Amino acid sequence: MFGKLLLGVMAMLAVGCGGPITQDEEPIGSVDEPLTATAPTGSLYRLNAATFDVLDHSGNRVARVNPLSTDATLSIVLKPGNYTLALQPGWILQREVDTGWVDMNAQITAMPIGEFWIHPDEVTPLLFKFSAGFTTGGVTDTSPPGFEGDLNPGATGTAVISMEVDDCGLYVSKISALASFTVDCLGRLDATQYSQSAGSLVRNFTSCTTGNPTALASIDGILSLQHDRPDLKAKYPKAARDIDINRSYSSKCIAGAYETWRASFVASGVNVCPNWQVSTVQNPPEVGSGAVVGAGLPAYETNKKTKISTVVQTVPTLVDMEKLGITYDVAFPPSSPAPNCGTAAQCAVACAGGFKGFVLSTDGATKVMGDPAYWEVSTVYSQSNNPFLNPAYYHAMADYGPVPGDQFGHFQRSLAFKDNKGNWVGEACTYYLSGTRFWTKLIYNSNTTGAVSWCKPPL
């Protein structure tokens, strides 16, 4: 799921003890540093406002690179020796959306922490890993092993700095929804429930053992985002962007990630997966939707001439309030073997690993929390009791993570009520397009693979 963003820093280095080359020495090195690349999910990223410092073995800075995002090449000249490399604070990871670049909420998850050697006739890789939108764990070391041996006078070496971007965090709402619907359907998560076929995740079960009447259709709705929706494209050409985005993310972040996890999970030998049962919902829509409005959800404004409604950007804290906060009780099945994975909560986390980002937290013993978004909720409300029909409320989908946010929700969210012509009316949502956040409505779309709702732009 990692897309390699190759900065391609290739520094051919002179012989010596390490340090900058003076002006009277032969200029033998250069740095080629393209700052854009396409990740496997199809998203284009660039690193902006970056400063790389190269330090010698004494901690002295011997080179600094301040690449512009538009730079094609830069130059650094160094001598062989041992160095460290640091990316200074202030960098911005950006993603191309529509015709512009937007800043990402990103973190470094791995980088060259230790010392590296520059020596003749070999490439020294220096890797930075970034997570866009979601990450777990601390920063790990990607430094190459040290060099032992004699330097060959007159020879040169190459240092290659590269970057990888894990952007599946932008798809956590769908991953969490699939996991929660699977629990609703089967009462557990394990490595037997899904498999990969022709690049798509498919369910290995045909019915719900819990008796839940809607969970199977909800699961199929999420899985249907792996496939094309030609009918929706034909009727609404602007849907093509969103369909393509979701197909790409589904393939890499659901199907690909699940299969990778499944192989490692089986190899780990975990011998028991616990049962899950909903214990409490900390932020039910009946309470949470009003709280979001009360906390300052920006009101929409309608242009009197065009009749098109727009909103300003919603702050992340308000979007975070549009989540359920489900706490599950987890327990081992009766007569199960002694677990080799720890407590029920620890085993639950291991068994839920195919849905990265679903587990928000645990108590370490018997409770696990997840937080799917409100627009993924499958609850059927009457028109008079639907908390999402509060006139001041909308699903802030355009600001769920970096723009363009989320575009698809549960099909039930597009079936809020029927108008006087008998047509279904969906709940309000926001849609990002070319710098504008439109206030609009979710519409229903169904095909042979499953049903969803789409936040349709009013254009």
C-alpha positions as CSV (number, residue, x, y, z in Angstrom):
1,M,0.0,0.0,0.0
2,F,3.0,2.2,0.0
3,G,3.6,4.4,-3.0
4,K,7.2,5.3,-3.6
5,L,7.8,8.9,-4.1
6,L,11.3,9.0,-5.4
7,L,13.2,12.1,-4.6
8,G,16.1,10.6,-6.5
9,V,18.8,12.5,-4.7
10,M,21.9,11.2,-6.4
11,A,25.1,12.7,-5.0
12,M,28.3,11.6,-6.6
13,L,30.9,12.1,-4.0
14,A,34.6,12.9,-3.9
15,V,37.4,11.2,-1.9
16,G,38.3,12.5,1.5
17,C,37.3,12.4,5.2
18,G,33.8,13.8,4.8
19,G,32.8,17.5,4.5
20,P,31.9,20.1,2.0
21,I,34.0,20.5,-1.2
22,T,35.5,23.9,-1.6
23,Q,35.1,26.0,-4.7
24,D,38.6,25.1,-6.1
25,E,37.8,21.4,-6.0
26,E,36.3,19.5,-8.9
27,P,32.5,19.8,-9.0
28,I,31.7,16.1,-9.4
29,G,28.2,15.8,-7.7
30,S,24.6,16.7,-8.4
31,V,21.3,16.1,-6.8
32,D,18.3,15.3,-9.0
33,E,15.2,15.8,-6.9
34,P,11.8,15.7,-8.6
35,L,9.3,16.3,-5.8
36,T,6.2,14.6,-7.3
37,A,5.2,11.0,-7.9
38,T,2.1,8.9,-8.2
39,A,1.3,6.5,-5.4
40,P,-0.2,3.1,-6.1
41,T,-3.6,4.4,-5.1
42,G,-3.4,6.8,-8.1
43,S,-2.9,9.9,-6.0
44,L,-0.2,12.4,-6.9
45,Y,1.9,13.8,-4.1
46,R,4.7,16.3,-3.7
47,L,6.9,17.4,-0.8
48,N,6.8,21.1,-0.3
49,A,8.8,23.5,1.9
50,A,11.3,20.8,2.7
51,T,14.8,21.4,4.1
52,F,17.3,18.5,4.2
53,D,20.4,18.9,6.3
54,V,23.5,16.6,5.9
55,L,25.6,16.4,9.0
56,D,29.1,14.9,9.3
57,H,30.3,12.5,12.0
58,S,30.9,15.5,14.4
59,G,27.4,16.9,14.0
60,N,28.5,19.8,11.8
61,R,26.2,20.7,9.0
62,V,28.0,20.2,5.7
63,A,25.1,20.7,3.3
64,R,21.6,22.0,3.2
65,V,19.0,21.5,0.5
66,N,16.0,23.8,0.3
67,P,14.2,22.4,-2.7
68,L,11.3,24.2,-4.3
69,S,8.3,22.1,-5.2
70,T,8.9,23.2,-8.8
71,D,12.6,22.3,-8.9
72,A,13.7,19.6,-11.3
73,T,17.3,19.4,-10.1
74,L,19.5,20.6,-7.2
75,S,23.2,20.1,-6.5
76,I,25.1,19.0,-3.4
77,V,28.8,18.2,-3.4
78,L,30.3,16.1,-0.6
79,K,33.3,13.9,0.1
80,P,33.1,10.2,1.2
81,G,32.7,9.6,4.9
82,N,30.0,9.0,7.5
83,Y,27.0,11.3,7.7
84,T,23.5,11.7,9.1
85,L,20.5,13.2,7.2
86,A,17.7,15.2,8.7
87,L,14.4,16.5,7.3
88,Q,13.8,19.7,9.3
89,P,10.3,20.8,10.6
90,G,8.2,22.8,8.3
91,W,7.8,20.4,5.4
92,I,4.3,20.0,3.8
93,L,3.1,16.9,2.1
94,Q,0.6,17.9,-0.6
95,R,-1.8,15.9,-2.8
96,E,-3.1,17.0,-6.2
97,V,-6.8,17.3,-6.2
98,D,-8.7,18.5,-9.3
99,T,-6.4,21.1,-10.7
100,G,-4.6,22.2,-7.5
101,W,-2.5,21.1,-4.6
102,V,-3.9,20.6,-1.1
103,D,-2.0,20.2,2.2
104,M,-2.2,16.8,3.9
105,N,-2.3,15.9,7.5
106,A,0.8,13.7,7.4
107,Q,3.4,12.2,9.7
108,I,6.8,10.7,9.2
109,T,6.7,7.0,10.1
110,A,10.2,6.0,9.2
111,M,13.4,7.8,8.3
112,P,17.2,7.5,8.3
113,I,17.8,8.0,12.1
114,G,21.3,6.5,12.3
115,E,24.6,7.2,10.6
116,F,25.2,6.2,7.0
117,W,28.3,5.9,4.9
118,I,29.1,7.4,1.5
119,H,31.7,5.2,-0.2
120,P,32.8,4.4,-3.7
121,D,31.0,2.4,-6.4
122,E,27.9,1.7,-4.3
123,V,24.4,3.2,-3.9
124,T,23.5,4.2,-0.3
125,P,19.7,4.3,0.0
126,L,18.2,6.8,2.5
127,L,14.4,6.2,2.9
128,F,11.7,8.4,4.4
129,K,8.2,7.0,5.0
130,F,5.2,9.3,5.3
131,S,1.6,8.4,6.4
132,A,-1.1,10.7,4.9
133,G,-4.2,11.0,7.1
134,F,-3.6,8.1,9.5
135,T,-0.7,6.4,11.2
136,T,0.0,4.1,14.2
137,G,3.2,3.5,16.2
138,G,6.4,5.5,16.5
139,V,9.0,6.4,14.0
140,T,11.2,3.5,13.0
141,D,14.7,3.5,11.6
142,T,15.3,3.0,7.9
143,S,19.1,3.7,8.0
144,P,21.3,1.4,5.9
145,P,24.0,-0.7,7.5
146,G,27.4,1.0,8.1
147,F,30.3,0.6,5.8
148,E,33.5,-1.3,6.6
149,G,36.5,-1.2,4.3
150,D,39.0,1.0,2.6
151,L,38.1,3.9,0.4
152,N,39.4,3.7,-3.1
153,P,41.1,7.0,-3.9
154,G,39.6,8.7,-6.9
155,A,36.4,6.7,-6.9
156,T,32.9,8.1,-6.4
157,G,29.7,7.0,-4.7
158,T,25.9,7.6,-4.9
159,A,23.4,8.5,-2.2
160,V,19.7,8.0,-3.1
161,I,17.0,9.6,-1.0
162,S,13.6,8.2,-1.5
163,M,10.2,8.6,0.1
164,E,7.2,6.3,0.5
165,V,3.7,7.5,1.2
166,D,1.0,5.4,2.8
167,D,-2.2,7.2,2.0
168,C,-4.7,4.5,3.1
169,G,-5.5,6.7,6.1
170,L,-7.8,8.7,3.7
171,Y,-10.0,5.6,3.4
172,V,-10.4,4.8,7.1
173,S,-14.1,5.7,7.1
174,K,-14.8,2.9,4.6
175,I,-12.4,0.4,6.3
176,S,-14.1,1.1,9.6
177,A,-17.6,0.7,8.1
178,L,-16.7,-2.6,6.5
179,A,-15.3,-3.9,9.8
180,S,-18.3,-2.7,11.9
181,F,-20.8,-4.2,9.4
182,T,-18.9,-7.5,9.5
183,V,-19.2,-7.6,13.3
184,D,-22.9,-6.8,12.9
185,C,-23.2,-9.7,10.5
186,L,-20.9,-12.4,12.0
187,G,-20.2,-11.2,15.6
188,R,-16.5,-11.6,15.1
189,L,-13.5,-10.7,12.9
190,D,-11.0,-13.2,11.7
191,A,-8.9,-14.2,8.6
192,T,-11.5,-16.6,7.1
193,Q,-14.2,-14.1,6.3
194,Y,-12.8,-12.5,3.2
195,S,-10.4,-13.3,0.5
196,Q,-9.0,-11.6,-2.6
197,S,-10.2,-12.5,-6.1
198,A,-9.1,-10.8,-9.3
199,G,-7.8,-7.9,-7.2
200,S,-11.0,-7.4,-5.3
201,L,-12.0,-8.3,-1.8
202,V,-14.9,-10.8,-1.7
203,R,-16.8,-12.2,1.3
204,N,-16.6,-15.9,2.0
205,F,-20.0,-16.0,3.7
206,T,-23.5,-15.9,2.3
207,S,-25.6,-15.0,5.3
208,C,-25.4,-13.3,8.7
209,T,-25.1,-15.6,11.7
210,T,-26.3,-12.8,14.0
211,G,-29.6,-12.5,12.2
212,N,-29.0,-8.9,11.4
213,P,-31.3,-8.1,8.5
214,T,-29.3,-5.3,6.9
215,A,-25.7,-6.0,7.5
216,L,-25.1,-8.1,4.4
217,A,-26.4,-5.3,2.1
218,S,-24.3,-2.8,4.0
219,I,-21.2,-5.0,3.5
220,D,-21.9,-5.3,-0.2
221,G,-22.3,-1.5,-0.5
222,I,-18.8,-1.0,0.8
223,L,-17.4,-3.8,-1.4
224,S,-19.2,-2.4,-4.5
225,L,-16.9,0.7,-4.4
226,Q,-14.2,-1.6,-5.8
227,H,-16.1,-1.7,-9.1
228,D,-17.1,0.7,-11.8
229,R,-20.4,2.4,-11.8
230,P,-21.0,3.1,-15.5
231,D,-24.7,4.1,-15.0
232,L,-23.7,6.7,-12.4
233,K,-21.0,8.1,-14.7
234,A,-23.4,8.2,-17.6
235,K,-26.0,10.2,-15.7
236,Y,-23.5,12.4,-13.7
237,P,-20.1,12.8,-15.5
238,K,-18.6,14.5,-12.4
239,A,-19.1,11.2,-10.6
240,A,-16.2,9.7,-12.6
241,R,-13.6,11.4,-10.3
242,D,-15.1,9.9,-7.2
243,I,-15.7,6.5,-8.6
244,D,-12.1,6.3,-9.8
245,I,-10.8,7.5,-6.5
246,N,-12.8,4.9,-4.6
247,R,-12.0,2.1,-6.9
248,S,-8.3,2.8,-6.5
249,Y,-8.4,3.1,-2.7
250,S,-10.6,0.1,-2.4
251,S,-8.1,-2.0,-4.4
252,K,-5.1,-0.9,-2.4
253,C,-6.4,-0.1,1.0
254,I,-9.1,-2.7,1.5
255,A,-8.4,-5.7,-0.8
256,G,-4.6,-5.4,-1.0
257,A,-4.1,-4.5,2.7
258,Y,-6.4,-7.3,3.8
259,E,-4.6,-9.9,1.8
260,T,-1.2,-8.7,3.1
261,W,-2.5,-8.8,6.6
262,R,-4.2,-12.2,6.2
263,A,-0.9,-13.8,5.1
264,S,1.0,-12.4,8.0
265,F,-1.8,-13.2,10.5
266,V,-1.9,-16.9,9.4
267,A,1.9,-17.1,9.7
268,S,1.7,-15.6,13.2
269,G,-0.2,-18.6,14.5
270,V,-2.8,-16.7,16.5
271,N,-5.1,-19.5,17.7
272,V,-8.3,-17.9,18.7
273,C,-10.3,-14.8,17.7
274,P,-12.9,-13.4,20.2
275,N,-16.5,-12.6,19.8
276,W,-17.6,-9.0,19.6
277,Q,-20.8,-7.5,21.0
278,V,-21.8,-3.8,20.9
279,S,-21.7,-2.5,24.5
280,T,-22.3,1.2,24.2
281,V,-22.5,3.9,21.6
282,Q,-20.9,7.0,23.0
283,N,-22.0,9.5,20.4
284,P,-25.3,8.3,18.9
285,P,-26.7,10.5,16.1
286,E,-29.7,11.4,18.1
287,V,-27.4,13.3,20.4
288,G,-24.4,13.9,18.3
289,S,-26.0,15.6,15.3
290,G,-27.4,18.4,17.5
291,A,-24.1,18.7,19.3
292,V,-22.3,19.2,16.0
293,V,-24.6,22.0,15.1
294,G,-24.3,23.6,18.6
295,A,-20.5,23.4,18.4
296,G,-20.5,25.7,15.4
297,L,-21.1,23.7,12.2
298,P,-20.8,26.4,9.5
299,A,-24.1,27.4,8.0
300,Y,-24.6,27.0,4.3
301,E,-25.3,30.0,2.1
302,T,-27.4,30.0,-1.1
303,N,-26.7,32.1,-4.2
304,K,-30.0,33.8,-5.1
305,K,-29.2,33.7,-8.8
306,T,-27.8,30.2,-9.2
307,K,-29.7,28.6,-6.3
308,I,-26.4,26.8,-5.5
309,S,-25.5,26.5,-1.8
310,T,-21.9,26.4,-0.4
311,V,-20.2,26.3,3.0
312,V,-16.8,27.3,4.3
313,Q,-14.3,24.7,5.4
314,T,-15.3,22.7,8.5
315,V,-12.7,22.4,11.3
316,P,-11.5,18.8,11.9
317,T,-12.9,18.7,15.4
318,L,-16.4,19.1,14.1
319,V,-15.9,16.4,11.6
320,D,-14.6,14.1,14.3
321,M,-17.8,14.7,16.2
322,E,-19.7,13.1,13.3
323,K,-18.6,9.6,14.4
324,L,-20.4,7.0,16.4
325,G,-17.8,5.9,19.0
326,I,-18.9,2.3,19.4
327,T,-17.5,0.3,22.3
328,Y,-17.5,-3.5,21.9
329,D,-17.2,-6.1,24.6
330,V,-14.9,-8.9,23.4
331,A,-14.7,-12.3,24.9
332,F,-13.3,-15.7,23.8
333,P,-15.8,-18.3,22.6
334,P,-16.7,-21.1,25.0
335,S,-14.3,-24.0,25.0
336,S,-11.7,-22.1,23.0
337,P,-8.1,-23.0,23.4
338,A,-5.8,-21.0,25.7
339,P,-5.1,-17.8,23.7
340,N,-1.6,-17.3,22.5
341,C,-2.3,-13.6,21.6
342,G,-2.9,-12.2,25.0
343,T,-6.1,-10.8,26.5
344,A,-9.4,-10.8,24.6
345,A,-8.8,-7.1,23.6
346,Q,-5.3,-7.9,22.4
347,C,-6.5,-10.8,20.4
348,A,-9.4,-8.7,19.0
349,V,-6.9,-6.1,17.8
350,A,-4.8,-8.8,16.1
351,C,-7.8,-10.4,14.5
352,A,-9.1,-7.0,13.3
353,G,-5.7,-6.2,11.7
354,G,-7.1,-6.6,8.2
355,F,-9.1,-3.4,8.8
356,K,-6.3,-0.9,9.5
357,G,-7.7,2.1,11.3
358,F,-10.9,0.5,12.6
359,V,-9.8,0.0,16.2
360,L,-9.5,3.4,17.8
361,S,-8.5,2.2,21.3
362,T,-8.8,-0.6,23.8
363,D,-8.8,-1.0,27.6
364,G,-6.3,-3.8,27.1
365,A,-8.6,-6.4,28.6
366,T,-12.2,-6.8,27.3
367,K,-13.2,-3.6,25.5
368,V,-12.4,-2.3,22.0
369,M,-13.6,1.0,20.4
370,G,-14.2,1.9,16.8
371,D,-15.7,5.1,15.3
372,P,-17.3,4.8,11.9
373,A,-18.6,8.1,10.4
374,Y,-22.3,9.1,10.6
375,W,-22.8,8.8,6.8
376,E,-21.9,5.1,7.0
377,V,-24.8,4.4,9.5
378,S,-27.4,1.9,8.3
379,T,-30.1,3.0,10.7
380,V,-33.6,3.5,9.1
381,Y,-35.3,6.5,10.6
382,S,-38.8,7.9,10.1
383,Q,-38.8,11.4,8.6
384,S,-39.9,12.9,11.9
385,N,-37.3,11.1,14.0
386,N,-34.3,11.4,11.7
387,P,-31.6,13.3,13.5
388,F,-29.8,14.0,10.3
389,L,-32.7,16.0,9.0
390,N,-32.0,18.8,11.4
391,P,-32.1,21.9,9.0
392,A,-28.7,23.1,10.3
393,Y,-27.0,19.7,10.1
394,Y,-25.1,18.1,7.2
395,H,-22.6,15.3,6.8
396,A,-19.3,17.2,6.5
397,M,-18.0,14.7,4.0
398,A,-15.9,17.2,2.0
399,D,-13.7,17.8,5.1
400,Y,-13.4,14.2,6.3
401,G,-9.6,14.1,6.1
402,P,-7.9,16.1,3.4
403,V,-10.0,17.2,0.4
404,P,-11.7,16.0,-1.5
405,G,-12.8,14.1,1.6
406,D,-15.4,11.3,1.3
407,Q,-18.0,11.1,-1.5
408,F,-19.9,7.9,-0.8
409,G,-22.0,6.8,2.2
410,H,-24.4,4.1,3.2
411,F,-27.4,3.8,0.8
412,Q,-29.8,4.4,3.6
413,R,-28.6,8.0,4.0
414,S,-30.0,8.8,0.5
415,L,-33.5,7.4,1.5
416,A,-34.4,9.9,4.2
417,F,-38.0,10.6,2.9
418,K,-40.1,10.9,-0.2
419,D,-41.1,14.2,-1.7
420,N,-44.6,15.1,-2.9
421,K,-43.7,13.5,-6.2
422,G,-42.7,10.2,-4.6
423,N,-39.0,10.6,-5.1
424,W,-36.5,9.8,-2.4
425,V,-34.7,12.7,-0.8
426,G,-31.3,12.2,0.7
427,E,-29.7,13.8,3.8
428,A,-27.5,16.9,3.4
429,C,-23.8,16.5,2.7
430,T,-20.9,18.6,1.5
431,Y,-18.9,18.0,-1.7
432,Y,-15.5,19.4,-2.6
433,L,-14.7,20.5,-6.1
434,S,-12.0,22.8,-7.3
435,G,-11.7,24.8,-4.1
436,T,-15.4,25.0,-3.3
437,R,-17.4,23.1,-0.8
438,F,-20.9,22.6,-2.0
439,W,-23.9,22.0,0.3
440,T,-25.9,19.3,-1.5
441,K,-27.8,16.0,-0.9
442,L,-26.9,12.3,-1.0
443,I,-28.5,10.4,-3.9
444,Y,-29.1,6.6,-4.2
445,N,-27.1,4.4,-6.6
446,S,-27.3,0.7,-6.9
447,N,-25.8,-1.9,-9.3
448,T,-25.3,-5.6,-9.4
449,T,-22.5,-5.4,-6.8
450,G,-24.2,-3.3,-4.2
451,A,-25.9,0.0,-3.3
452,V,-24.4,3.2,-2.0
453,S,-25.3,6.9,-1.7
454,W,-23.3,9.5,-3.5
455,C,-22.9,13.1,-2.4
456,K,-23.9,14.8,-5.7
457,P,-22.5,18.2,-6.6
458,P,-25.2,20.7,-7.5
459,L,-23.6,21.4,-10.9
